[in-house]
């Protein structure tokens, strides 16, 4: 991935209004271009990609050997939306993507920077996802990634 691509890190809560808009965190706004891609992600989260990152994903999907998994990803990502922030820094989450991510009754989103992408979760789904957190799991994952010494194990 080229060095010129933005890197997103951090976790922010944002209110969701009646029109499905969230006020995007300022530090993320400063890194985003005019438009970007919002799509379904694992665990009922939404994934937001800068356009240059999305183009790479799209190229891989188009050139992948047609297998069941390839078709699944193409269909899941096919419902994507090209989006942009409004002048007030709000992001509209399209209805079909809000439904996917469990925002039917939710009024709070959790926006999580994940390096080249941003995840957007309903607060309830984020809480459920993190309920499985254990320090042992963190240490095991750190060993797999090769950073166990860096976090003190």
N, C-alpha and C positions, 0 to 999 in steps of 0.2 A: 504494500500500500504506500503510495507516494507520501513524502513528508508534508506536502501542502494540504493534505486532507485534514479537516477539523477533528479534534479529539474531545469528546464529551465525557465529563466525570462529575459526579455529584448526585444528590437525591433531593427532590423538592416536592412539596405538596402544592396543589393548585385547585381552586374551586372550579367546578363545572357549572356553567349557567344553563338556563332553560333552552338555549339555542345550541347546546353542545359545544360551547367554547370554553377553552381554558386559557388563562393568562400564562404565557410561556415564561420560564425563568430568564432573567436578563442575561446571565452569563451564557446561556445556550443561544439566545437570540443573537448575541454578538458574533457567534460563530456560524450561523446559518446563512446560506445564500438566499436568493429571492424565492425559490421554490424547491421543494423536496418531496420525497415519497413516503406515504404513510400506508402501512399494510398490516395484515394479521401476523401475529407471531406466536411462538409456543406459549403454553400455560395461560392462554387467554389474555396475553398482553398485546399491545400494539407496538409495532416497530416503525421508527422514523429514520429514514436514511437520507443523507445529503445526496443530491442527484448523481454526483460522480461516483459515489459508492454503489448506488442502485444500478447504474449502468454496468458496472462490473458483475453484479449479481445476475442481472438480466442476460448478459452475454453468456455466463456459465449455464444458465437455465436453457438458453436457446441452443447451445452446442452440446449439452449433455446427452449421453446415450439415453434413448427413450426407455425408461423403466417405470415401474409402478411408482416409485418414490419421486421421480422427476415429474411425472404427471400430477402427483399430489401437490408438490410444491408450486407448480405452475398454476394450478387451480386456486390454491390458498393465496398466493401472491397476486393472482389475477384480479382480485377485488380491490386492488390498491387504489389510492387516490393521490393525485399530484396536488399538493397543498402549499399554501403560503400563509404567513402571518398577516393579520390585518394591521392597519396603522397603529392600533393600540397594543400590538404585540400578542394578540390572542390567536389561538389556533382552533379552527372548527374541526371537530371530530365528526366525520360523516356518520349518519345513522347506522348504516350496516356495520361499520367498524365499532361504533359504540356498543351495539348489541353483541358483537363478537367478544368484546372485552368486558362485558358484564356491567355496563354503565346504565342499565335501565332505571335503577333507583338510586344510583350512586351520585353524589354531589361533590366528591373529592377524588382527584386524580393524583397519582404519584408518578413523577417524571424522573427517570433514572438514566443518567449518562453511562454509556457502556462503550467508551472509546469511539469507534467509528459510527455508532448508532445511538439512538435514544429509545428507551422503552417507556411506554405510557400504560399504567396499570390503574384499574379501579382500586381504591384504597382497600376494599375488602379482599380482592384477589391478591393484592400485594401482601396483606397480613397473612392470608392463608398460605401463600407460597413460602413466606419466611417462618411459618410455624414449624417447619421441618428442620430449621437451622440448629445445628449443634456445633460446639467447638471441635469435636472429633471429626465431623464432616469437613469443617474448614481446614483442619490440619491434613486430612487425607487428600483433599483437593489440592492443597499447596504442594504436597509431595508429588502428585501427578504432574503439576505444572512446572515443578522444579524451583519453587520459591520457599520451601519449608524453612530453610535457615533464615531467610529474610523476615519471617514472621515469628521467629523465636522457637522453633521446634528442632 
